[in-house]
Amino acid sequence: MTAAEPVPDGQVGVWAAPGRVNLIGEHLDYVGGPVLPIAIDLQTTVKARRRTDGRVRVWSGITDRSVEFGADTAPGDVDGWARYAAGTVWALAESGRTTGGADLVISSDVPLGAGLSSSAAIECGIAVALAGLEGWEVDPVEMALICQRGENDYAGAPTGSMDQLASMCGEQGHALLIKTASAPPTVKPVPAHWVDDGYALVVVDTRAKHSHAGGEYGQRRAQTVELTELLGLETLAAAPPDAVLKVDDPTLKARLRHVITETQRVRSAVRALAARDWPQLGQLMTASHVSLRDDYDVSAPELDLTVEAALEHGALGARMTGGGFGGSAIALVEAGGVDALRAAVAAAFARIDFPAPRTFVVEPADGARRVS
């Protein structure tokens, strides 16, 4: 983001930040591994106007509620959905960028609780809006890490950096190879031509809600910390294949096996994208889901059912995406087979009385930016 003149008092600007789908590389961003997400063509929009009284007022079209807090907010001041907004304001201030205040109106078509990083889209949208209002110059990777800090230390969700990096750095027609082991992380656009080749990436929002703020997700993070210390590594993703032989606990062994094999799948997926080898990419996606289900134990019945139905009805590959325990699954399918896949998944859900899923197609999109 290049510096610009601050937006004049009273003038409204509009910014947007997308959600994300992770193609492959789940639960690797917090263990120093590579991930391969795309920013998607669903986004959070932020209309913003400067204030000079040190107050921030956020109105959400998602919840039809408004919250007001000080620009000097601290963790614990704000809870609920607004903590993601307040956390962004706080993290920006912690980085030396204190706003004089703002009115913010948020709307979004990124489904909440679907594993598509609706929270990161809110954070990144607000961050670029405030930067635009104040005329700050902030590197996109730095901005993503600021937003991550807000989510971790203010909102209390122990996520890695992938969501914010994808939302900030997305590029239309490209996936992003993000290497999280370096400081700061590196982001490399990778051409993703499945649309040109007649394929579609289908998202199935199972409507099984999930939360990252503690619970099972936090437990997985704690297990990876334990493994990293046990093996004497700087990052768990650096573990060699034979490291599993050094772990006796069967649960920790399974967690490590996922990290090792998923890291290799990301590298293979990058090669498959380069070769436009869609059957190979599909096979890697499915293998990733099996590992997340069996070794990392973060799937859910709705996710497993979606993957099974998609594979039975023409998908080249399918997997859960996001942190798991609910949320969404993705499937790579010939463009002409989208309707059949949608119907098959809906019928499978209806047979066992799961709530009807929401199914839609996404494409790689640009990252956070000013709209007007």
C-alpha positions in Angstrom: 0.0 0.0 0.0 1.5 3.3 -1.0 1.0 6.4 1.0 -1.7 8.8 0.0 -3.2 12.1 1.2 -5.6 11.6 4.1 -9.3 11.5 3.1 -10.7 15.0 3.9 -13.0 15.2 7.0 -16.6 14.5 6.1 -15.7 12.5 2.9 -16.7 8.9 2.7 -14.4 6.3 1.1 -15.1 2.7 0.3 -12.7 -0.2 0.7 -13.1 -4.0 0.4 -11.3 -7.1 1.5 -12.0 -10.7 0.3 -12.5 -13.9 2.1 -10.3 -16.8 1.3 -10.4 -20.5 0.4 -7.3 -22.6 1.2 -6.7 -25.0 -1.7 -4.3 -27.1 0.4 -2.0 -26.8 3.4 -4.4 -26.8 6.3 -3.1 -26.2 9.8 0.4 -25.4 8.5 0.5 -21.7 8.8 1.1 -21.8 12.6 3.8 -24.5 12.4 6.0 -22.8 9.8 4.7 -24.7 6.8 3.7 -23.6 3.3 0.0 -22.9 2.4 -1.7 -22.4 -0.9 -4.9 -20.3 -0.5 -6.8 -18.0 -2.9 -8.6 -14.8 -2.1 -12.1 -15.3 -3.4 -14.7 -13.1 -5.1 -16.8 -12.8 -2.0 -15.8 -9.8 0.1 -16.4 -7.5 3.1 -17.0 -3.8 2.2 -16.2 -1.0 4.5 -17.5 2.5 4.1 -15.4 4.9 6.2 -15.4 8.5 7.3 -12.8 10.2 9.5 -13.6 11.5 12.9 -11.4 13.7 15.1 -12.7 12.9 18.6 -10.8 9.7 19.2 -13.9 7.5 18.9 -14.6 4.7 16.5 -18.2 3.7 15.7 -18.7 0.5 13.7 -22.1 -0.4 12.3 -22.5 -3.9 10.9 -25.0 -4.7 8.1 -24.2 -8.4 9.0 -25.7 -8.1 12.5 -27.7 -4.8 12.2 -25.9 -3.5 15.3 -23.5 -0.7 16.0 -20.7 -0.5 18.6 -18.7 2.4 19.7 -15.3 2.4 21.4 -12.2 4.6 21.9 -9.4 4.6 19.4 -7.2 3.8 22.5 -9.2 0.5 23.0 -7.4 -2.3 24.8 -8.0 -6.1 24.9 -11.1 -6.8 27.0 -12.9 -3.6 26.1 -15.1 -5.0 23.3 -16.5 -8.5 22.8 -18.8 -10.2 20.3 -18.4 -9.6 16.6 -17.0 -6.1 17.1 -13.9 -7.4 18.8 -12.5 -8.1 15.4 -12.9 -4.4 14.4 -11.6 -3.2 17.8 -8.7 -5.6 17.6 -7.6 -4.2 14.3 -7.7 -0.6 15.7 -5.7 -1.8 18.7 -3.2 -3.7 16.7 -2.6 -0.7 14.4 -2.1 1.5 17.4 0.4 -1.0 18.8 2.3 -0.7 15.5 2.5 3.1 15.9 -0.5 4.0 13.8 -3.2 5.5 16.0 -6.3 6.8 14.3 -8.1 10.0 15.3 -11.4 8.1 15.0 -13.7 6.9 12.3 -17.2 5.9 11.4 -17.2 2.5 9.8 -20.1 0.7 8.0 -19.5 -2.9 7.3 -21.3 -5.2 4.9 -20.3 -8.6 3.6 -21.2 -11.5 1.4 -18.6 -13.8 3.0 -20.7 -16.3 5.0 -20.1 -16.2 8.7 -18.8 -19.3 10.4 -18.2 -21.0 7.1 -14.4 -21.4 7.3 -13.9 -18.7 4.6 -12.2 -16.2 6.8 -15.0 -13.7 7.4 -13.2 -12.4 10.4 -10.0 -11.8 8.4 -12.0 -10.0 5.7 -13.4 -7.7 8.4 -10.0 -7.0 9.9 -8.3 -6.4 6.5 -11.1 -4.3 5.2 -11.0 -2.0 8.3 -7.2 -1.9 8.2 -7.0 -0.7 4.6 -9.9 1.7 5.3 -8.2 3.3 8.2 -4.9 3.4 6.4 -6.6 5.1 3.5 -8.4 7.6 5.8 -5.2 8.5 7.5 -2.8 8.3 4.5 -0.6 5.7 6.1 1.9 3.7 4.0 1.8 0.1 5.1 3.2 -3.0 3.3 0.5 -5.6 2.6 2.4 -8.3 4.4 3.0 -6.1 7.4 -0.7 -5.1 7.4 -1.7 -8.7 7.3 0.5 -9.5 10.3 -1.0 -6.5 12.2 -4.5 -7.8 11.6 -3.4 -11.3 12.7 -2.1 -9.8 16.0 -5.5 -8.2 16.5 -7.3 -11.5 16.0 -4.8 -13.4 18.2 -4.2 -11.0 21.1 -7.4 -8.9 21.2 -10.1 -11.2 19.8 -8.5 -14.3 21.4 -8.6 -16.5 18.3 -5.2 -18.4 18.0 -5.1 -18.4 14.2 -2.0 -18.4 12.0 -1.3 -15.7 9.4 -2.7 -17.4 6.3 -6.1 -15.8 6.4 -5.0 -12.2 6.7 -2.2 -12.7 4.1 -4.6 -14.2 1.6 -7.1 -11.4 2.1 -4.4 -8.6 1.9 -2.3 -10.1 -0.9 -4.8 -11.9 -3.2 -4.3 -11.6 -6.9 -7.0 -12.3 -9.5 -6.3 -15.6 -11.4 -3.7 -16.7 -9.0 -3.2 -18.8 -5.9 -0.7 -17.6 -3.3 2.1 -19.8 -2.1 2.7 -18.5 1.4 5.8 -19.7 3.2 5.3 -19.0 6.9 8.7 -20.2 8.2 10.4 -16.9 7.2 10.0 -13.7 9.1 8.2 -12.0 7.6 6.4 -14.6 5.6 6.9 -14.6 1.8 4.0 -14.6 -0.6 4.4 -15.7 -4.2 1.5 -15.6 -6.7 1.0 -18.9 -8.6 -1.1 -18.9 -11.8 -4.3 -20.9 -11.3 -5.9 -21.6 -14.7 -8.6 -24.1 -13.9 -11.4 -21.8 -15.0 -9.7 -21.3 -18.4 -9.5 -25.1 -18.7 -13.2 -25.7 -18.0 -13.2 -26.5 -14.3 -14.9 -24.9 -11.3 -14.0 -24.7 -7.7 -17.2 -25.3 -5.7 -17.6 -24.3 -2.1 -20.1 -26.1 0.0 -21.0 -24.2 3.2 -22.3 -27.0 5.4 -23.8 -24.5 7.8 -22.1 -26.5 10.6 -20.8 -23.6 12.6 -17.3 -23.5 14.1 -15.2 -21.1 16.2 -11.4 -20.7 16.5 -11.4 -18.9 19.8 -10.1 -21.8 21.9 -11.5 -25.3 22.2 -10.3 -28.0 19.8 -8.4 -25.6 17.6 -6.4 -24.3 20.5 -5.7 -27.8 21.6 -4.2 -28.6 18.1 -2.0 -25.6 18.4 -0.8 -26.7 21.8 -0.1 -30.2 20.5 2.1 -28.8 17.8 4.0 -26.7 20.3 4.6 -29.8 22.4 5.8 -31.7 19.3 8.1 -28.9 18.3 9.7 -28.9 21.7 9.9 -32.7 21.9 11.7 -32.9 18.5 14.0 -29.9 19.2 12.9 -28.1 16.1 12.5 -24.4 15.3 9.3 -25.1 13.2 7.3 -28.3 13.2 7.0 -28.2 9.4 10.8 -28.8 9.2 10.4 -32.2 10.7 11.8 -35.0 8.4 9.6 -38.0 7.5 11.3 -40.3 10.0 10.5 -37.9 12.9 7.3 -39.9 13.5 9.5 -42.7 14.8 10.7 -40.5 17.6 7.1 -39.9 18.9 5.5 -42.5 21.1 2.2 -40.9 21.9 -0.3 -42.1 19.2 -2.2 -38.8 19.1 0.9 -36.7 18.8 2.3 -39.1 16.2 -0.9 -38.7 14.1 -0.7 -34.9 14.4 2.9 -34.9 13.2 2.1 -37.3 10.4 -0.4 -34.8 9.1 2.0 -31.9 9.2 4.7 -33.8 7.4 2.5 -35.2 4.6 0.5 -32.0 4.2 3.7 -30.1 3.7 4.6 -32.4 0.9 1.1 -32.1 -0.6 1.4 -28.4 -0.9 4.7 -28.7 -2.8 3.1 -31.2 -5.1 0.0 -29.0 -5.6 2.2 -26.1 -6.8 3.6 -28.4 -9.4 0.2 -29.6 -10.4 -1.0 -25.9 -10.8 2.0 -25.2 -13.0 1.4 -28.2 -15.2 -2.4 -27.6 -15.2 -2.7 -31.2 -14.1 -6.2 -31.0 -12.6 -6.7 -34.7 -11.8 -3.4 -34.6 -9.8 -4.5 -31.5 -7.9 -7.8 -33.2 -7.2 -6.1 -36.3 -5.8 -4.0 -34.2 -3.5 -7.1 -32.4 -2.2 -8.8 -35.6 -1.4 -5.6 -37.0 0.3 -5.5 -33.8 2.3 -9.0 -34.3 3.6 -8.3 -37.9 4.6 -5.3 -36.7 6.6 -7.3 -33.9 8.2 -10.1 -36.4 9.1 -7.9 -39.2 10.4 -4.6 -37.8 11.6 -5.5 -34.2 12.6 -9.0 -35.1 13.6 -10.5 -31.7 12.7 -13.3 -32.8 10.2 -17.0 -33.1 11.0 -19.8 -35.4 9.7 -21.1 -32.7 7.4 -17.7 -32.1 5.9 -17.1 -35.9 5.4 -20.5 -36.3 3.8 -19.9 -33.4 1.4 -16.5 -34.9 0.3 -18.0 -38.3 -0.2 -21.0 -37.0 -2.2 -18.8 -34.8 -4.3 -16.4 -37.6 -5.2 -19.3 -39.9 -6.1 -20.7 -37.3 -8.5 -17.8 -36.3 -10.6 -15.4 -34.2 -8.5 -11.7 -34.6 -9.3 -11.0 -34.0 -5.7 -12.6 -32.6 -2.5 -11.6 -31.6 1.0 -12.6 -29.6 4.0 -11.1 -26.0 3.9 -10.4 -23.8 6.9 -9.8 -24.8 10.5 -12.4 -27.5 10.5 -14.9 -28.7 13.1 -17.6 -27.4 10.7 -17.5 -24.7 8.0 -17.0 -25.5 4.3 -15.6 -28.1 2.0 -14.4 -27.5 -1.6 -14.5 -29.6 -4.7 -12.8 -29.3 -8.1 -15.3 -30.3 -10.8 -15.8 -29.9 -14.5 -17.8 -26.6 -15.0 -20.7 -28.5 -16.6 -21.0 -30.7 -13.5 -21.6 -28.0 -10.9 -25.4 -28.3 -10.8 -25.2 -32.1 -10.5 -22.8 -31.9 -7.7 -24.9 -29.3 -5.9 -28.0 -31.5 -6.2 -26.1 -34.6 -5.0 -24.8 -32.8 -1.9 -28.2 -31.4 -1.1 -29.8 -34.8 -1.5 -27.2 -36.4 0.8 -27.8 -33.8 3.5 -31.6 -34.2 3.2 -31.3 -38.0 3.6 -30.0 -37.6 7.1 -31.8 -34.4 8.1 -28.8 -32.1 8.0 -29.7 -28.5 7.4 -29.6 -27.7 3.6 -26.1 -26.6 2.6 -25.3 -23.5 0.6 -23.2 -24.2 -2.6 -21.5 -21.7 -4.8 -18.5 -21.3 -7.2 -15.5 -19.1 -6.3 -12.6 -17.8 -8.4 -9.3 -16.3 -7.4 -9.7 -12.6 -6.7 -7.7 -9.5 -5.8 -6.9 -8.7 -2.2 -7.8 -5.7 0.0 -8.1 -2.5 -1.9 -9.9 0.9 -2.2 -13.1 0.6 -4.2 -14.1 4.3 -4.4 
